[in-house]
Amino acid sequence: MFIVLHKVYVQVISYFFDYLPAISLVLLGLIVQSLSAQTQSNTAIDFNVNNEKVSTALYKLANESDINFAYNSGDIIFDTKVSYLAKNKKPIAILSDILSEINYTFKIIGNQVVIYKPNNSNNSNSNTFNIVTDTVFIQDTIFNILTDTIYITDTIFIEKQKPKKITPVKLKEIPSDYFSNSSSREKGWSGSIFVAPILSNFSLAQNANSTSFRSFSFGIETSKIINRWNISGGIKLTQFSEKFNHTYNVSDGGYFVTDTIDTYYTVIQTDTAWYYITDSTFKPIDSHEYSYSINNRVGYIEFSVSASFDYFTNRTMRLYVKAGAQAGVLIYSSGMAIPDADEPAGVDFADLKFSPSSYSVLLGMGIKYRINKQLDFNSEIYYLNYFTDMIDHYPKNTKIRGAAIKVGLIYYF
């Protein structure tokens, strides 16, 4: 009886240690599965894509649910076009439905959702238990019962076959696409409002240095976005201004007045010789002083067309170069011109023949910095050059050149 109970006890202990690794694996899997479920978003959203690339759908889903995706952006499978409509559905469920169209799956690692192609060979054995065994040495007298025959041995060496060690599966490193830019910045429409101080050579006075930031533009633009290209059109008010002081004195006619400054004499024998020292002063008949403190202003309504290319982009900003053309219409002018530096009298703008229109080109570069989902801050520096003279038949060149610093906001529809 003691022998039988001892055998049963030994077998129970042996089975427990044999299945302990399998039980541990099951419990560890349940814990990992529970922690992964807690990281999923519970906020339901509405989502719709119509015949768009899987990569574009992922951009849109990331933007609307604040989920970061990592996947191999060079895989052509993400160019597959899909259509999908969901109402009040969790983002993780939406992602699972979209990936099922291309037979892909995902894992949540930290705050990243990693998208990859599943390994079917590994999945086929996911529901089985692997029993890990090892070599056991039993040192003592063992009683082994076989078909009513008892064999008593002093030392028994029992060797069990070692299974192959299970190697943990590691995901291959894949390039992560950290752009996650909303599709609205790659296609669609945008509108912007801006103001731009201008440093120009505008001056209607001879020998006057009026280079300053008194000139400016402000207006609105709308753009059609085609990947990295932006085709824009807009309207703006541009004002060129100068301020200068001018003083000039004019004397007309006059005569000389002779004054005796000193008198002395010399005695020669019996005669006396007198000498007189005189000075002449010019007395003007008519004297005028001209003094001006002038604020000159000329305003145009300008219509512009331009094209820009985003040569560098990342998640938060875009750098671009830009070229365009402008046509303007004169709407107001006020002030006084000094056509000749040797002529004191100024000429009122009302007596000058201003050109009713203007044509110009501009070249620039700038940055668009992302503020939120639909709004960017825009800063740009550009050079402008006018082909037409501001005033016809003016002795001074009145073609305007200058540089501007533009700041504004861009809204994506």
Long-range contacts (C-beta under 8 A, 24 or more apart in sequence): 3-143, 3-145, 3-150, 4-145, 6-143, 7-143, 7-144, 7-145, 10-142, 14-136, 18-131, 18-132, 18-133, 19-129, 19-131, 21-130, 21-131, 21-132, 22-129, 22-130, 22-131, 22-132, 25-129, 25-130, 26-129, 36-107, 36-108, 39-108, 39-111, 40-90, 40-92, 40-108, 41-65, 41-66, 41-67, 41-90, 41-91, 41-92, 42-90, 43-90, 43-91, 44-88, 44-89, 44-90, 45-86, 45-88, 45-89, 45-90, 45-91, 45-94, 46-86, 46-87, 46-88, 46-89, 47-84, 47-85, 47-86, 47-89, 47-91, 47-94, 48-84, 48-85, 48-86, 49-82, 49-83, 49-84, 50-83, 51-81, 51-82, 51-83, 52-81, 52-82, 52-83, 52-183, 53-78, 53-79, 53-80, 53-81, 53-82, 54-78, 54-79, 54-80, 54-81, 54-82, 54-98, 54-101, 54-102, 55-79, 55-177, 56-183, 57-82, 57-84, 57-98, 58-98, 58-115, 59-179, 59-180, 59-181, 59-182, 59-183, 60-182, 60-183, 61-91, 61-94, 61-95, 61-98, 62-180, 63-180, 63-181, 63-182, 63-183, 63-373, 64-91, 65-91, 67-91, 67-95, 67-113, 68-111, 68-112, 68-113, 68-178, 68-180, 69-112, 69-113, 69-115, 69-177, 69-180, 70-112, 70-113, 70-114, 70-115, 70-174, 70-176, 70-177, 71-114, 71-115, 71-116, 71-174, 71-176, 71-177, 72-116, 72-174, 72-175, 73-175, 73-177, 74-175, 77-102, 77-104, 78-102, 107-171, 112-176, 114-171, 114-174, 116-171, 116-172, 116-174, 119-169, 122-169, 130-163, 130-166, 131-163, 132-163, 132-166, 133-160, 133-161, 133-162, 133-163, 134-160, 134-162, 135-159, 135-160, 135-162, 136-160, 178-314, 178-315, 179-313, 179-314, 179-315, 180-315, 181-313, 181-315, 182-373, 182-374, 182-412, 184-225, 184-374, 184-412, 184-413, 185-225, 185-318, 185-412, 186-225, 186-227, 186-228, 187-225, 187-226, 187-227, 188-225, 188-412, 188-413, 189-222, 189-223, 189-224, 189-225, 189-412, 189-413, 190-222, 190-223, 190-225, 190-230, 190-410, 190-411, 190-412, 190-413, 191-220, 191-221, 191-222, 191-223, 191-410, 191-411, 191-413, 192-220, 192-221, 192-222, 192-223, 192-234, 192-378, 192-408, 192-409, 192-410, 192-411, 193-219, 193-220, 193-408, 193-409, 194-218, 194-219, 194-220, 194-221, 194-378, 194-406, 194-407, 194-408, 194-409, 195-406, 195-407, 195-408, 196-380, 196-382, 196-404, 196-405, 196-406, 196-407, 197-404, 197-405, 198-238, 198-240, 198-384, 198-402, 198-403, 198-404, 199-402, 199-403, 199-404, 200-240, 200-400, 200-401, 200-402, 201-400, 201-401, 201-402, 202-240, 202-241, 202-242, 202-296, 202-298, 202-390, 202-400, 202-402, 203-242, 203-244, 203-396, 204-242, 204-296, 204-335, 204-337, 204-338, 204-339, 204-391, 204-394, 204-396, 204-398, 205-242, 205-244, 205-246, 205-294, 205-337, 205-338, 206-338, 206-339, 206-340, 206-341, 206-395, 206-396, 207-341, 208-242, 208-244, 208-246, 208-338, 210-242, 210-243, 210-244, 212-242, 214-241, 214-242, 214-243, 215-239, 215-240, 215-241, 215-402, 217-302, 217-404, 217-406, 219-302, 221-304, 223-410, 225-412, 228-309, 228-310, 228-311, 228-313, 229-307, 229-308, 229-309, 229-310, 230-307, 230-308, 230-309, 230-310, 230-320, 231-305, 231-306, 231-307, 232-304, 232-305, 232-306, 232-307, 232-308, 232-324, 233-303, 233-304, 233-305, 233-306, 234-303, 234-304, 235-301, 235-302, 235-303, 235-304, 236-301, 236-302, 236-304, 237-299, 237-300, 237-301, 237-302, 238-299, 238-300, 238-302, 238-328, 239-297, 239-298, 239-299, 239-300, 240-297, 240-298, 240-299, 240-400, 241-295, 241-296, 241-297, 241-298, 242-294, 242-295, 242-296, 242-335, 243-293, 243-294, 243-295, 243-296, 244-292, 244-293, 244-294, 245-291, 245-292, 245-293, 245-294, 246-290, 246-291, 246-292, 246-294, 246-338, 246-346, 247-289, 247-290, 247-291, 247-292, 248-289, 248-290, 248-291, 248-344, 249-287, 249-288, 249-289, 249-290, 249-344, 250-287, 250-288, 250-289, 250-290, 250-344, 251-284, 251-286, 251-287, 251-288, 252-284, 252-285, 252-286, 252-287, 252-288, 253-284, 253-285, 253-286, 254-282, 254-283, 254-284, 254-285, 255-282, 255-283, 255-285, 256-280, 256-281, 256-282, 256-283, 257-281, 257-282, 257-283, 288-344, 290-344, 290-345, 290-346, 292-336, 292-338, 292-346, 294-335, 294-336, 294-346, 295-335, 296-334, 296-335, 296-336, 296-337, 296-349, 297-332, 297-333, 297-334, 297-335, 298-330, 298-332, 298-333, 298-335, 298-354, 298-390, 299-330, 299-331, 299-332, 299-333, 300-328, 300-329, 300-330, 300-331, 300-358, 301-328, 301-329, 301-331, 302-326, 302-327, 302-328, 302-329, 302-358, 302-360, 303-327, 303-328, 304-362, 306-362, 308-366, 310-368, 315-370, 316-369, 316-370, 317-367, 317-368, 317-369, 317-370, 318-367, 318-368, 318-376, 319-365, 319-366, 319-367, 320-365, 320-366, 320-367, 320-368, 321-364, 321-365, 322-362, 322-363, 322-364, 322-365, 322-366, 322-380, 322-382, 323-361, 323-362, 323-363, 323-364, 324-361, 324-362, 325-359, 325-360, 325-361, 325-362, 326-358, 326-359, 326-360, 326-361, 326-362, 326-384, 327-357, 327-358, 327-359, 328-357, 328-358, 328-359, 328-360, 329-356, 329-357, 329-358, 330-354, 330-355, 330-356, 330-357, 330-358, 337-391, 337-394, 339-394, 339-395, 339-396, 340-395, 352-391, 352-394, 353-391, 353-392, 353-393, 354-390, 354-391, 354-392, 355-388, 355-389, 355-390, 355-391, 355-392, 357-388, 358-386, 358-388, 358-390, 359-386, 359-387, 359-388, 360-384, 360-385, 360-386, 360-387, 360-400, 361-385, 361-387, 364-406, 366-406, 368-410, 374-411, 374-412, 374-413, 375-409, 375-410, 375-411, 375-412, 376-409, 376-410, 376-412, 377-407, 377-408, 377-409, 377-410, 378-406, 378-407, 378-408, 378-409, 378-410, 379-405, 379-406, 379-407, 380-405, 380-406, 380-407, 381-405, 381-406, 382-406
